[in-house]
Amino acid sequence: MENLPNMSQTLTSFQADLNRIQTLAGTLSQVEKEHFKDLTNHEDDKLKGIAVAEQNSSRQLGEIRQLCLAMAQKITEIQKSVKTK
């Protein structure tokens, strides 16, 4: 069990990185949503096509955000499990 502190530190580091990625993905997703709104206000078909791409990017970033949240939660569960052993 001498690797436990190192494992705990590694898990904490992973969790911090996941939280950072989650924050970045959420911010970028919001920016993409704003771009979609702005671009759909124009009658230009090319801009509307770009708007759809922005909307898809926003959805994908939202999925990344949710995955990061789930993985960070799983790390918390692992850390609790390791501490009780």
GIJO-V528515 format. One record per backbone hydrogen bond with DSSP energy under -1.0 kcal/mol. NH is the residue of the N-H (numbers start at 1). CO is the residue of the C=O. If there is no record, write none. Layout:
nh=NH co=CO
nh=NH co=CO
//
This chain:
nh=4 co=1
nh=7 co=3
nh=8 co=4
nh=9 co=5
nh=10 co=6
nh=11 co=7
nh=12 co=8
nh=13 co=9
nh=14 co=10
nh=15 co=11
nh=16 co=12
nh=17 co=13
nh=18 co=14
nh=19 co=15
nh=20 co=16
nh=21 co=17
nh=22 co=18
nh=23 co=19
nh=24 co=20
nh=25 co=21
nh=26 co=22
nh=27 co=23
nh=28 co=24
nh=29 co=25
nh=30 co=26
nh=31 co=27
nh=32 co=28
nh=33 co=29
nh=34 co=30
nh=35 co=31
nh=36 co=32
nh=37 co=33
nh=38 co=34
nh=39 co=35
nh=40 co=36
nh=42 co=39
nh=48 co=44
nh=49 co=45
nh=50 co=46
nh=51 co=47
nh=52 co=48
nh=53 co=49
nh=54 co=50
nh=55 co=51
nh=56 co=52
nh=57 co=53
nh=58 co=54
nh=59 co=55
nh=60 co=56
nh=61 co=57
nh=62 co=58
nh=63 co=59
nh=64 co=60
nh=65 co=61
nh=66 co=62
nh=67 co=63
nh=68 co=64
nh=69 co=65
nh=70 co=66
nh=71 co=67
nh=72 co=68
nh=73 co=69
nh=74 co=70
nh=75 co=71
nh=76 co=72
nh=77 co=73
nh=78 co=74
nh=79 co=75
nh=80 co=76
nh=81 co=77
nh=82 co=78
nh=83 co=79
nh=84 co=80
//
